[in-house]
Amino acid sequence: MAPSGGTMIGMSRTVARDVTRGWEFLRIGYASGTLTYIAQPSGQAETTFTASVVTDTIVSFDNPAHDFPQRIVYHRITPDSVVARISAVRNGQTQAMEIPMARGRCAG
């Protein structure tokens, strides 16, 4: 959703073979003057990530105490597309996944 009232709210849903496999509610806003990203996947407890980089094209949120992900980075590619990269270091190895996204029409 567009920013309003100091927050952005989003959600996602993963469907495979006509069955919902997962969902997530997201909030980006300010807590105690710090930009935060709060994720609540599939009914689990909320996890808060704190902004570490904010530029015109990149925003990075970190929570090194979390299992996966520990870092969430959004990189704007065009005015209508971004790539999200989620990553964590486990046993000295970085594990990561990139998710390309493009603006689409809302289904009504």
C-alpha positions as CSV (number, residue, x, y, z in Angstrom):
1,M,0.0,0.0,0.0
2,A,1.1,3.6,-0.5
3,P,2.7,5.3,2.4
4,S,0.2,6.9,4.8
5,G,0.3,7.8,8.5
6,G,4.0,7.1,8.6
7,T,3.8,3.5,7.5
8,M,3.7,1.3,4.4
9,I,1.8,-2.0,4.7
10,G,2.1,-5.0,2.4
11,M,1.3,-8.6,2.2
12,S,2.2,-11.6,0.1
13,R,0.7,-15.0,-0.5
14,T,2.3,-18.2,-2.0
15,V,0.0,-20.5,-3.8
16,A,0.9,-23.8,-5.3
17,R,-1.5,-26.1,-7.1
18,D,-4.5,-24.0,-5.9
19,V,-3.4,-24.3,-2.3
20,T,-2.1,-21.4,-0.1
21,R,1.3,-22.5,1.1
22,G,2.3,-19.4,3.0
23,W,1.5,-15.7,3.6
24,E,3.2,-12.7,5.2
25,F,2.2,-9.4,6.5
26,L,4.8,-6.5,6.4
27,R,5.0,-3.0,7.9
28,I,7.7,-0.4,7.2
29,G,7.6,2.6,9.5
30,Y,9.4,4.4,12.3
31,A,9.9,3.2,15.8
32,S,11.8,5.5,18.2
33,G,13.0,7.5,15.2
34,T,14.4,4.5,13.4
35,L,13.1,3.1,10.1
36,T,12.0,-0.5,10.7
37,Y,10.7,-3.4,8.8
38,I,8.4,-5.7,10.7
39,A,7.6,-9.1,9.2
40,Q,4.9,-11.6,10.3
41,P,5.1,-14.7,8.2
42,S,2.3,-17.3,8.2
43,G,0.9,-16.4,11.6
44,Q,4.3,-16.5,13.4
45,A,5.5,-13.9,15.8
46,E,6.7,-10.6,14.4
47,T,10.3,-10.0,13.6
48,T,11.8,-6.5,13.4
49,F,14.6,-5.4,11.2
50,T,16.3,-2.0,11.4
51,A,17.4,0.1,8.5
52,S,21.1,0.2,8.0
53,V,21.2,1.8,4.5
54,V,18.7,4.1,2.9
55,T,19.4,5.8,-0.5
56,D,17.3,6.7,-3.5
57,T,17.7,3.2,-4.9
58,I,18.5,0.9,-2.0
59,V,17.1,0.2,1.4
60,S,18.6,-2.5,3.6
61,F,17.2,-3.8,6.9
62,D,19.1,-6.0,9.3
63,N,18.5,-8.3,12.3
64,P,21.7,-10.3,12.9
65,A,20.0,-12.2,15.8
66,H,17.3,-13.7,13.5
67,D,17.8,-17.1,11.9
68,F,16.7,-16.4,8.3
69,P,16.8,-13.9,6.9
70,Q,19.2,-11.6,8.7
71,R,19.2,-9.0,6.0
72,I,16.5,-7.8,3.6
73,V,17.6,-5.5,0.8
74,Y,15.4,-3.8,-1.8
75,H,17.1,-2.4,-4.9
76,R,15.0,-0.3,-7.2
77,I,15.9,-1.2,-10.8
78,T,13.3,1.0,-12.7
79,P,10.4,3.2,-11.4
80,D,8.2,0.1,-11.7
81,S,10.5,-2.7,-10.6
82,V,12.6,-3.8,-7.6
83,V,14.7,-6.8,-6.6
84,A,14.5,-8.0,-3.0
85,R,17.4,-10.0,-1.7
86,I,17.1,-11.8,1.6
87,S,20.2,-13.4,3.1
88,A,21.8,-14.8,6.3
89,V,25.2,-16.1,7.3
90,R,25.0,-19.7,8.6
91,N,28.1,-21.7,9.5
92,G,30.2,-19.1,7.9
93,Q,28.4,-19.3,4.6
94,T,26.1,-16.7,3.1
95,Q,22.7,-18.1,2.0
96,A,20.7,-15.7,-0.2
97,M,17.7,-15.6,-2.4
98,E,16.7,-12.8,-4.9
99,I,13.1,-12.0,-5.7
100,P,12.4,-9.8,-8.7
101,M,9.2,-7.8,-8.5
102,A,7.4,-5.5,-11.0
103,R,4.4,-3.3,-10.6
104,G,1.2,-5.0,-11.7
105,R,-2.5,-4.3,-11.8
106,C,-4.5,-5.3,-8.8
107,A,-7.0,-8.0,-9.6
108,G,-10.5,-7.0,-8.6
